Amino acid sequence: MLLDIVIILAMTIPMLLFSVYPGLKLGDYLEKKYKIDETTKRRVIIITTVIFTISLSSLLYYL
């Protein structure tokens, strides 16, 4: 169990290259649509990137 978590977290580092783009696009969309400020936009980008990275790493590990 612990080894699985360590492997998934190790796989997240290369996955950051692939998951920054969706976070940027979501942040831009929310900024245009809802007029959010820069601080909230950065939070959305970081949270989206982390969630997408961990999800992608988990899917690749378990498939």
TISELUM-703139 format. One line per 5 residues: number of its first residue (from 1); their letters; for each residue x negated, y negated, z of N, C-alpha, C. Coordinates in Angstrom, 2 decimals. Example, Ala and Ser with C-alpha at 12.3 -4.5 7.8 and 13.67 -1.06 7.14 Angstrom:
<recs>
1 = AS = -13.19 5.69 7.80 -12.30 4.50 7.80 -13.20 3.30 7.80; -12.85 2.25 7.08 -13.67 1.06 7.14 -12.90 -0.03 7.87;
</recs>
This chain:
<recs>
1 = MLLDI = -0.83 1.19 0.00 0.00 0.00 0.00 -0.87 -1.25 0.00; -1.82 -1.31 0.93 -2.69 -2.47 1.01 -3.59 -2.57 -0.23; -4.02 -1.42 -0.72 -4.85 -1.41 -1.92 -4.08 -1.92 -3.13; -2.80 -1.57 -3.21 -1.97 -2.07 -4.31 -1.87 -3.59 -4.28; -1.68 -4.14 -3.11 -1.57 -5.60 -2.96 -2.88 -6.28 -3.33;
6 = VIILA = -3.99 -5.70 -2.91 -5.30 -6.27 -3.24 -5.55 -6.24 -4.73; -5.20 -5.14 -5.38 -5.38 -5.04 -6.83 -4.51 -6.04 -7.56; -3.26 -6.19 -7.14 -2.35 -7.16 -7.77 -2.88 -8.58 -7.59; -3.35 -8.91 -6.41 -3.90 -10.25 -6.18 -5.18 -10.47 -6.96; -5.99 -9.43 -7.15 -7.19 -9.56 -7.97 -6.83 -9.78 -9.44;
11 = MTIPM = -5.74 -9.17 -9.87 -5.31 -9.34 -11.26 -4.69 -10.72 -11.50; -4.30 -11.42 -10.44 -3.68 -12.73 -10.64 -4.67 -13.77 -11.13; -5.94 -13.59 -10.83 -6.93 -14.60 -11.22 -7.04 -14.71 -12.74; -7.18 -13.63 -13.49 -7.19 -13.80 -14.95 -5.82 -14.18 -15.51; -4.75 -13.81 -14.81 -3.40 -14.14 -15.29 -3.09 -15.63 -15.19;
16 = LLFSV = -3.86 -16.36 -14.39 -3.65 -17.80 -14.30 -3.82 -18.48 -15.65; -4.68 -17.94 -16.49 -4.88 -18.51 -17.83 -3.60 -18.45 -18.66; -2.82 -17.40 -18.48 -1.62 -17.21 -19.28 -0.37 -17.83 -18.66; -0.42 -18.15 -17.39 0.81 -18.59 -16.74 0.86 -20.09 -16.45; -0.14 -20.83 -16.82 -0.11 -22.27 -16.60 0.85 -22.93 -17.59;
21 = YPGLK = 0.89 -22.45 -18.80 1.71 -23.07 -19.85 3.21 -23.10 -19.49; 3.81 -21.99 -19.04 5.24 -22.07 -18.65 5.49 -23.05 -17.51; 4.57 -23.15 -16.58 4.72 -24.11 -15.49 4.68 -25.54 -15.99; 3.78 -25.83 -16.91 3.70 -27.17 -17.48 4.96 -27.52 -18.26; 5.45 -26.58 -19.04 6.66 -26.83 -19.82 7.87 -27.05 -18.92;
26 = LGDYL = 8.00 -26.26 -17.86 9.11 -26.44 -16.93 9.02 -27.79 -16.22; 7.81 -28.18 -15.82 7.63 -29.47 -15.18 7.99 -30.63 -16.11; 7.58 -30.54 -17.37 7.93 -31.58 -18.34 9.43 -31.65 -18.58; 10.05 -30.48 -18.69 11.50 -30.43 -18.92 12.26 -31.06 -17.76; 11.89 -30.70 -16.53 12.58 -31.25 -15.37 12.33 -32.75 -15.22;
31 = EKKYK = 11.14 -33.20 -15.62 10.85 -34.63 -15.54 11.72 -35.42 -16.52; 11.89 -34.89 -17.72 12.71 -35.59 -18.72 14.20 -35.50 -18.37; 14.65 -34.31 -17.97 16.08 -34.09 -17.75 16.58 -34.75 -16.46; 15.84 -34.58 -15.37 16.32 -35.04 -14.06 15.53 -36.21 -13.49; 14.57 -36.74 -14.25 13.78 -37.91 -13.82 13.11 -37.70 -12.46;
36 = IDETT = 12.45 -36.55 -12.29 11.75 -36.28 -11.04 10.44 -37.06 -11.01; 9.93 -37.31 -9.81 8.68 -38.05 -9.70 7.48 -37.12 -9.92; 6.30 -37.70 -9.96 5.08 -36.95 -10.29 4.73 -35.91 -9.22; 4.96 -36.24 -7.96 4.65 -35.30 -6.88 5.53 -34.05 -6.97; 6.80 -34.24 -7.22 7.71 -33.11 -7.35 7.38 -32.30 -8.60;
41 = KRRVI = 6.99 -32.99 -9.66 6.62 -32.29 -10.89 5.41 -31.40 -10.66; 4.43 -31.89 -9.94 3.23 -31.08 -9.64 3.57 -29.88 -8.77; 4.47 -30.07 -7.81 4.90 -28.95 -6.97 5.60 -27.88 -7.81; 6.46 -28.32 -8.71 7.17 -27.37 -9.58 6.17 -26.60 -10.44; 5.18 -27.29 -10.98 4.19 -26.64 -11.83 3.41 -25.59 -11.04;
46 = IITTV = 2.96 -25.94 -9.86 2.17 -25.02 -9.05 3.00 -23.82 -8.60; 4.21 -24.06 -8.12 5.06 -22.96 -7.65 5.43 -22.03 -8.81; 5.78 -22.60 -9.96 6.13 -21.79 -11.12 4.94 -20.96 -11.58; 3.77 -21.56 -11.58 2.56 -20.84 -12.01 2.25 -19.68 -11.08; 2.35 -19.91 -9.78 2.05 -18.84 -8.82 3.06 -17.71 -8.92;
51 = IFTIS = 4.34 -18.05 -8.99 5.37 -17.01 -9.09 5.23 -16.23 -10.39; 5.02 -16.93 -11.50 4.87 -16.25 -12.79 3.62 -15.37 -12.81; 2.54 -15.84 -12.21 1.30 -15.06 -12.16 1.46 -13.78 -11.36; 2.05 -13.88 -10.19 2.23 -12.68 -9.36 3.22 -11.72 -10.01; 4.27 -12.25 -10.64 5.23 -11.39 -11.33 4.59 -10.66 -12.49;
56 = LSSLL = 3.81 -11.38 -13.28 3.15 -10.76 -14.43 2.14 -9.72 -14.00; 1.38 -10.01 -12.97 0.40 -9.03 -12.46 1.09 -7.80 -11.91; 2.19 -7.99 -11.21 2.92 -6.84 -10.66 3.49 -5.97 -11.78; 4.05 -6.61 -12.78 4.59 -5.84 -13.91 3.50 -5.06 -14.63; 2.36 -5.67 -14.85 1.27 -4.97 -15.52 0.70 -3.84 -14.67;
61 = YYL = 0.69 -4.02 -13.37 0.16 -2.98 -12.50 1.09 -1.77 -12.41; 2.38 -2.02 -12.31 3.33 -0.93 -12.10 3.84 -0.29 -13.39; 3.55 -0.90 -14.52 3.99 -0.26 -15.78 2.93 0.55 -16.37;
</recs>
